[in-house]
Amino acid sequence: MTTTLHSAIQALLSSTVLDPHHEMHKPARPVITLSRDHGALGRQVALGLSQRLGVPVYDREILDKVAERLDTDPQTLKMLDECVARARDMWLVRLFTGKELTEDAYRTQLVNVILSLGRVGGIILGRGANVILSTSCALRVRITASPEVCLQRVMARHHLGEAEARAQIDEINANRGRFVWELFHRRNSDATSFDLVINTDRFADAEPVVDLIEQAYRTLEKQAVAESTKEPV
């Protein structure tokens, strides 16, 4: 993260806490939340969108900012990432750091960080951002693929055997789904939580998927502008 970007986020986070139910004004730069299955080309799509739209990708940076606001070591907080509500892990944090870290505290800071990033602009990966920004101008995207296609991609990308790749996919997807459910009681499989759901089975690379998402975002953007300039009845 650049110094300028870091400063911008810090300034936002130092301001008044945002209301997650309040509709945000249109940000200066595009905001897209991206939920993905492991092996569905999600990260490649995020990087393609970042380059195409000229905005950063936020992933571990979210965790770093939450850790900073909770005065917690990011490496310690990392073990709670995507499975934060498990009581055993909360107990371990207290044991090793002596600091109280509750589900409510984590959720509050996560919501504030993502709302702030929604005002800065960027591609926000996972962590329930589609739920947090559900009333904003963000385009909420879900990238999925069939289990066998994801398996072949993970095996090729990470040079893994079939059993190891399948176990990795199952664990990552389960953690991501559990994280959103435990914090926000929403399912990643619920298509109504997203504006656009794309199955990448038939796409050989991320480029055409980036095209689809950019077009969808531009359409949403035009609609938001039209509604904001509409004469009151």
C-alpha positions in Angstrom: 0.0 0.0 0.0 1.4 3.4 -1.0 2.0 6.2 1.6 -0.7 8.3 -0.1 -3.3 5.6 0.0 -2.4 4.7 3.6 -2.8 8.3 4.6 -6.2 8.6 2.9 -7.5 5.5 4.7 -6.1 6.6 8.0 -7.8 10.0 7.6 -11.1 8.3 6.9 -10.8 5.9 9.8 -10.0 8.8 12.2 -13.3 10.5 11.3 -16.7 9.9 12.7 -17.8 6.2 12.7 -20.0 5.5 9.8 -23.5 4.0 10.0 -23.6 0.7 8.0 -27.3 1.3 7.2 -26.7 4.7 5.7 -26.6 5.0 1.9 -23.2 6.4 0.8 -22.7 9.1 -1.8 -21.1 8.0 -5.1 -17.4 7.5 -4.5 -14.8 9.4 -6.6 -13.5 6.0 -7.9 -15.2 2.7 -8.7 -16.0 0.3 -5.8 -16.5 -3.4 -6.5 -16.8 -6.1 -3.9 -15.7 -9.5 -5.0 -16.6 -12.8 -3.3 -15.0 -15.9 -4.9 -14.6 -19.6 -4.7 -11.1 -20.8 -4.5 -10.0 -21.7 -8.0 -12.7 -19.7 -9.8 -10.2 -17.0 -11.1 -11.3 -14.5 -8.4 -7.9 -13.1 -7.7 -7.0 -12.9 -11.4 -10.3 -11.0 -12.0 -9.6 -8.7 -9.1 -6.1 -7.8 -10.4 -7.5 -7.3 -13.9 -10.2 -5.0 -12.6 -7.6 -3.1 -10.6 -5.5 -2.5 -13.7 -8.5 -1.7 -15.9 -10.2 0.8 -13.5 -7.1 2.2 -11.9 -8.0 1.3 -8.3 -6.2 -0.8 -5.7 -7.2 -4.3 -4.5 -7.9 -4.6 -0.8 -7.3 -8.0 0.8 -4.8 -8.3 3.6 -4.8 -4.5 3.9 -8.3 -4.9 5.5 -6.9 -7.2 8.1 -4.0 -4.8 8.9 -6.4 -1.8 9.4 -8.7 -3.8 11.6 -5.7 -5.0 13.7 -4.5 -1.4 14.0 -7.8 -0.2 15.3 -8.0 -3.1 17.8 -4.4 -2.6 18.8 -3.6 -6.2 17.9 -0.7 -7.7 16.1 -1.9 -8.5 12.5 -0.2 -11.9 12.6 -2.2 -12.8 15.7 -5.4 -11.5 14.2 -4.6 -13.5 11.0 -5.6 -16.7 12.7 -9.1 -15.3 13.2 -9.4 -14.1 9.6 -12.4 -15.8 7.9 -13.3 -17.8 11.1 -13.4 -15.0 13.6 -16.4 -16.1 15.7 -15.0 -19.4 16.9 -14.8 -19.3 20.7 -11.7 -21.4 20.8 -9.8 -18.9 18.7 -11.0 -16.0 20.8 -9.7 -17.8 23.9 -6.3 -18.4 22.2 -6.0 -14.7 21.4 -6.6 -13.8 25.0 -4.2 -16.5 26.2 -1.3 -15.4 24.0 -1.8 -11.6 23.9 -3.6 -10.8 27.1 -6.0 -8.7 25.1 -9.7 -9.1 24.9 -10.9 -9.6 21.3 -14.6 -10.1 20.9 -16.7 -10.9 17.9 -18.6 -7.6 18.3 -15.4 -5.6 18.4 -14.0 -7.3 15.4 -17.2 -6.9 13.4 -17.5 -3.2 14.3 -14.0 -2.4 13.2 -14.3 -4.5 10.1 -17.5 -2.7 9.1 -15.9 0.7 9.7 -12.8 -0.2 7.6 -14.8 -1.5 4.7 -17.3 1.4 4.7 -14.3 3.7 4.7 -12.7 1.8 1.8 -16.0 2.1 0.0 -15.6 5.9 0.1 -12.0 5.7 -1.2 -12.7 3.3 -4.1 -11.2 0.0 -5.0 -11.7 -3.8 -5.4 -12.6 -5.3 -2.0 -12.0 -9.0 -1.7 -14.3 -11.1 0.5 -14.9 -10.5 4.2 -18.6 -9.8 3.8 -18.0 -6.6 1.9 -21.0 -7.3 -0.3 -23.2 -7.3 2.9 -21.6 -4.3 4.4 -21.9 -2.2 1.2 -25.4 -3.5 0.2 -26.9 0.0 0.3 -24.0 1.7 -1.3 -23.0 2.4 -4.9 -20.7 -0.6 -5.0 -21.2 -3.4 -7.5 -21.3 -6.7 -5.6 -19.9 -9.6 -7.6 -19.7 -13.3 -6.9 -17.2 -15.4 -8.9 -17.9 -19.1 -8.8 -17.0 -22.3 -10.8 -17.8 -26.0 -10.7 -15.8 -28.1 -8.2 -14.0 -30.0 -10.9 -13.0 -26.9 -12.8 -11.7 -25.3 -9.6 -9.9 -28.5 -8.8 -8.0 -28.6 -12.1 -7.1 -24.9 -11.8 -5.8 -25.2 -8.3 -3.8 -28.3 -9.2 -2.1 -26.6 -12.1 -1.6 -23.2 -10.4 -0.2 -24.6 -7.1 1.4 -27.8 -8.5 -0.7 -30.0 -6.1 -2.0 -33.5 -6.3 -5.7 -34.1 -6.6 -6.3 -35.0 -2.9 -4.3 -32.1 -1.6 -5.9 -29.6 -4.0 -9.4 -30.8 -3.1 -8.7 -30.5 0.6 -7.3 -26.9 0.1 -10.4 -25.9 -1.9 -12.8 -27.4 0.7 -11.0 -25.7 3.6 -10.8 -22.2 2.1 -14.3 -22.2 0.8 -15.7 -23.5 4.1 -13.7 -20.8 6.1 -14.9 -18.0 3.8 -18.5 -19.2 4.0 -18.4 -19.6 7.8 -16.9 -16.2 8.2 -19.8 -14.4 6.4 -22.4 -16.5 8.2 -21.0 -16.1 11.7 -20.6 -12.3 11.4 -23.5 -11.3 9.1 -25.8 -14.4 8.9 -25.7 -14.4 5.1 -24.7 -17.3 2.8 -22.2 -16.9 0.0 -24.4 -19.2 -2.0 -27.3 -16.7 -1.8 -27.4 -15.0 -5.2 -29.6 -12.2 -3.8 -26.6 -10.9 -1.8 -24.9 -10.0 -5.1 -25.6 -7.8 -8.1 -23.8 -10.1 -10.5 -22.9 -13.8 -10.2 -20.5 -15.2 -12.8 -19.6 -18.9 -13.4 -16.1 -19.0 -14.9 -16.2 -22.6 -16.1 -16.3 -21.6 -19.8 -13.7 -18.8 -19.5 -10.1 -19.7 -20.2 -8.8 -16.6 -18.5 -9.9 -13.6 -16.5 -10.0 -11.0 -19.3 -13.6 -11.6 -20.6 -14.8 -11.7 -17.0 -13.2 -8.3 -16.3 -15.0 -7.0 -19.4 -18.4 -8.2 -18.1 -17.9 -6.8 -14.6 -16.7 -3.4 -16.0 -19.7 -3.2 -18.2 -22.0 -4.0 -15.3 -20.3 -1.4 -13.1 -20.6 1.3 -15.8 -24.3 0.5 -16.1 -24.8 0.8 -12.4 -22.8 4.0 -12.3 -25.0 5.6 -15.1 -28.1 4.5 -13.3 -26.9 6.1 -10.0 -26.1 9.3 -11.8 -29.5 9.4 -13.4 -31.3 8.8 -10.2 -29.3 11.5 -8.4 -30.3 14.1 -11.0 -33.9 13.1 -11.2 -36.4 15.8 -10.3 -38.2 15.2 -7.0 -41.9 14.2 -7.4 
